[in-house]
Amino acid sequence: MARVAYTESDIDLIARMMRAEAVGEGKLGMLMVGNVIVNRARANCLDFEDLRSIRDVIFQVQGGNYSFEAVQAGNLFYQSAREAEKRLARQVIEYWRQQPAQYALWYFNPYGECPPTWFGQPITGRYKEHCYYEPQANTCESAYRY
């Protein structure tokens, strides 16, 4: 059973976002970005209340900007997804989770050291250029459900 409901269009969206955000970090880096997308669709808390679909997550606007910079300024996001990327997207929707992205709802590339918190949320670790953050304890129980 999939971690979230999805359509083939959702597979394409996740695949394109994974590539746009983390192609330079290889398959594992792209899977981690994809996992954050799925986690946001599952979590009904904090910045992600009422996001129930992959499309809602990808095109979420916060503070007047898209949550994922690639939607607004990413040429890679608007290119067709390749089959290899779609396979990774299916993995992340069906079952894939791994630290530091296992329960993460946020990530970013700080171009330096990872801060210990991001918007008040604790770091779970770094993979190559991206730092990953999960919700503070007892603030988003849905983020920890499988």
Secondary structure, DSSP 8 states (H G I E B T S, - for coil): --SS---HHHHHHHHHHHHHHHGGGHHHHHHHHHHHHHHHHH--SGGGTT--SHHHHHT-EETTEESSHHHHH-TGGGS---HHHHHHHHHHHHT---TTTTT-SEEE--SSS--SEETTEEEEEEETTEEEE---TTS-GGGG--
